[in-house]
């Protein structure tokens, strides 16, 4: 009678070998989510470029420059996970939409910009939150989940900074309409990016 020897399992080594890293193959649903994140972070970079192109308000320029650097960092992180073949085919459109979403309010003034950022980041917070919750059931994607959590935390900080800059003064009807439009546009863009 012979016995098959089973090697002992080194939990640290063996579990970590199941943790996926940038460059590893990912499930189709995760790739679709990352495509939306990539398009969104691309749009965000262009929002701040649009603001900087047109605003002369020094406080707003500092705000936009700081947030631009953060969004560029997010974009690099997402690009490390998403193969170029999976990028949205509509990236030129998302760049243009982002630029206009920053430029138009910058032409109106700082309050319009802060309302825009608050609307965008409110949507983005929920978008990342949905993904972070889904990834909680996929231990192999713990590294990706951490990246998205960090992005989400930055976006919440951006939202809160915009809200603080707005202060307690009521937002007018036109800016409220713009805020709803920006949120709806962000939601529509995500729906499209999951497929194209």
Buried (B, 14 or more C-beta within 10 A) or exposed (E): EEEEEEEEEEEEEEEEEEEBEBEEEBEEEBBBBBBBBBBBBBBBBBBBBBBBBBBEBEEBBEBBEEBBEBBBBBBEBBBEBBEEEBBBEBBEBBBBBBBEBBBBBBBBEBBBBBBBBBBBBBBBBBBBBEBBEBBEEBEBBBBBBEBBBBBBEBBBEBBEBBBEBBEEEEBEEEBEEBBEEBBEBBEEBBEBBBEE
